[in-house]
Amino acid sequence: QVHLVESGGGLVQAGGSLRLSCAASGRTDTMYTMGWFRQAPGKEREFVAAIRWAGGSSYYAASAKDRFTISRDVAKKTVYLQMSNLLPEDTAVYYCAAAKSWRIVVVTTSVYDDWGQGTQVTVPS
């Protein structure tokens, strides 16, 4: 099992920036893809971004493209989500997830095996 711990959430004004971190431990040798998802109150958990652990190819939801950047530090076993120009609609709990097999699809929650506890991001309107 891969243990994931997110950090870096908080309250930020519209137009501001935050960087989320997700530190992985345990069977990190089994990680193929790391993803960020978010869930707003009363809504489904939705895909934000993903990155292949080997090679670093990245994928983004339309809402995140051009504003968010996903990256990873292999040595630190950490994935980051740099978020800029934040909007009130970005308010949600952000979750990090790890997929332990290679799949073409990265945008669905069912692809991921292990999840972090989440970190709250709040952008007041």
N, C-alpha and C positions, 0 to 999 in steps of 0.2 A: 504494500500500500504506500502511496505517496501522501505525505502530510503537507498541507498548504496553509500558509498564514499570510493573510493580506494586511497591509498597513497603508497609511498615507491619506485616508479619507478625511473629510472635514467639511466645514462650511466656507464657501467662497462666493464672492460676489459675481454676478454675471459679467462675462468677459475675462474672468480670471483663469488661473491655471492650477492644476494639481498633478502630482505624480503619485500613482499607486504602485506599490511593490507587492510582490507575491514570492515569499521565500519557500522553497521546496526542501523536504527532507524525506528520509526513508528510501524506498526503492526508486530513486530518481533515474536509475539506469533504464527503467521501463517507460520513461516519458517519451512520447512521440510528438505530441502537439500540446501546447498550452493555450488556454483560451481565457478571455475575460467576458463575462456576462453581467447583466444588470437586471434588477427587478424593482420596479416602482410599486408603491402601494396599490393593490387592486389589479395589477397587471401581471401578465406572464413574464417569466424570465426570458430575456432576449439577448441575442448575440451582439457583442461589441467588436471584438477583435480576436485574432488567433495568430500563433506563430509556430512554425515547425522547429522543434528543439534542435534537430540536426539540419543545418543549412540556413535557417533563419527566414524562410519565406513567410510573408505576413499577409493577412487577410483582414478586411474591415467591413463592418456594416456601413450602409450608405450614410447613416446618421453620424458615424465616427470618422469617415474618410475626410481628410484634409484638416481635421481638428485634433485627432488623437493619433498617437504613435505607440505601437507596441514594440518592445525590444526585450532581449534576454542577455543575461550574463551567465554563461555556462559555468565558469569557475565558481561563481557565487550561488549557482542554482537558483537564480532569481529572475522573475519576469516583471517587466515594468509596463505601466500604461501612462504615458505622458498625455495629459488632457489640457487643451488650451481653448480659449474662447468659449468657456463653459456657458451653458444656457440653463434656464430653469427646468427645461424638460430633460436635462441630464441628471436631475435629482433621482437617486435610487440607491439601493444597496448593490455594491459591485462585488462580484464573486470571481475568484480565480479557479480554474479547473484544469485537470490533467487527463489526457487521453493516453492509454497504455497500449494502443495498437494504432497502426497507420490506417487512416481512412481518408478517402478523397473529400468527404464532407466534413467541414469543421464548424458549421453554424448551428448545429442542433445539440441540445443538451444531452441527448442519448449517446452521443459519441464519447462523452467524457466519463471517466471512472471515479475520479476523486475530486472533491470540492473543498474549498476553504470555507471559513465561517462568514465571510463577507465584511465589507467596510462601507460605512455610510458616506455618501457624497450628497451635500445639500447646496443647491444654488437658489437663493431666494429670488422671487419675482419682484 
